[in-house]
């Protein structure tokens, strides 16, 4: 395996998009830190943060920001026919966006790969290849961890539920109702949710609403009171407090900041 190009913690604005009808000419791994829209087999899919995508060579690549920012780690790479057995043994899916929970460990490996790749170290090529193998080993562990620890029977249901939360931020989500959907106790549901996705369910609900509000603030002139309602807030003041706590600015200041950047 060899790296063709790599980027760590890259951030883009709301107008970011990739359109490669015939792919990039190599394999591409993405670690998605923010929601995004992927077009797969002609269908637009809103993906969750803390997900990954592994494009095969030749697979069309169409994806863009969903919200005010697109943030990810990525690397383009090449593999030989002999090395394909390595991926087959790890059972890592291609051309499918998959949530995998907390990305910190995998992101750190990419950071190290990025440093080595652009360094003048004597053994940087060998070091990068070892980091790549470690990355895919750890990725496979995360993919299959739910099955190994006994939570696999709930993983798909949890992923669907999380997709609903991000696709319907306006809904009045609550822990009791979510746990009831999966016939779990509230305490076990909260424990399992954080174990799988690396974030508490309530913080994830808030995050989904803030991300949607950022998208509306940056792409529309809808009044802030209405945006609060569209993002599931019954009280505009509550929305403004949560927004400022996470963005360090008010919704009005954020809208002005985005407008000033586009000038």
Secondary structure as GFF3:
##gff-version 3
##sequence-region A 1 263
A	DSSP	beta_strand	2	13	.	.	.	ID=ss1
A	DSSP	beta_strand	17	20	.	.	.	ID=ss2
A	DSSP	beta_strand	27	32	.	.	.	ID=ss3
A	DSSP	beta_strand	36	40	.	.	.	ID=ss4
A	DSSP	beta_strand	43	47	.	.	.	ID=ss5
A	DSSP	beta_strand	51	55	.	.	.	ID=ss6
A	DSSP	beta_strand	61	65	.	.	.	ID=ss7
A	DSSP	beta_strand	69	78	.	.	.	ID=ss8
A	DSSP	alpha_helix	84	90	.	.	.	ID=ss9
A	DSSP	beta_strand	98	99	.	.	.	ID=ss10
A	DSSP	alpha_helix	104	117	.	.	.	ID=ss11
A	DSSP	alpha_helix	124	148	.	.	.	ID=ss12
A	DSSP	alpha_helix	152	167	.	.	.	ID=ss13
A	DSSP	alpha_helix	175	181	.	.	.	ID=ss14
A	DSSP	alpha_helix	186	197	.	.	.	ID=ss15
A	DSSP	alpha_helix	201	219	.	.	.	ID=ss16
A	DSSP	alpha_helix	224	230	.	.	.	ID=ss17
A	DSSP	alpha_helix	236	247	.	.	.	ID=ss18
A	DSSP	alpha_helix	251	262	.	.	.	ID=ss19
###
